[in-house]
């Protein structure tokens, strides 16, 4: 997602948007603290386009059973990050919270679930507050999404399409995986999360540790390193590795 052309194309495909002229990376692995005693949020991808619209994209390997609530919290902290003191509410930028999931968290079979606020009494009346939440589902079997979005979901499932974009995605993934600096960065980025798991301070910490372990296994991170990070034994890591075979 640090490849700007790929990031733009994924955003356009996911949200069915016209071509985005450019994007600005607000901060890699952006961490937002609302106040000192509140739960901080580390956003995987946080960018803005030339119009100021903000996009937060998260890749979710497992269903932690709290993604709707997490999307609500992410939305709130992004809004607070976007609005400056003294700014009129009408001037706050539009924003998209996007989860790309490997599980169907709603169990309805759709490839994409898009949420906007709508009046329950009037089907054609939307709140139009500039917020959108999208959940892409790589296990989905119904619903219309464009070819680029389909390529992204297929790639997550290990299927490489024949389109130009599918091949571009595959080449970029191979390039990043072969980069030793990226492997070191992967370990560093996950240390804090796993420390929280081991100290029992984070809800869904076990699922997060499993996610970290599986991702590390897929990217050939040594079991010795993963044992230190997650607390799982070598035998437990071996059992996790067999689940993805």
Secondary structure, 3 states (H helix, E strand, C coil): CCCHHHHHHHHHHHHCCCCCCCEEECCCCEEECCCCCCCCEEECEEEEECCCCEEEEEEECCCCCCHHHHHHHHHHHHHHHHCCCCCCHHHCCCEEEEEEECCCCCCCCECEEEECCECCCCCCCECCCCEEEEEEECCCCECCCCHHHHHHHHHHCCCCCCCHHHHHHHHHHHHHHCCHHHHHHHHHHHHHHHHHHHCCCCCCHHHHHHHHHHHHHHCCCCHHHHHHHHCCCHHHHHHHHHHCC
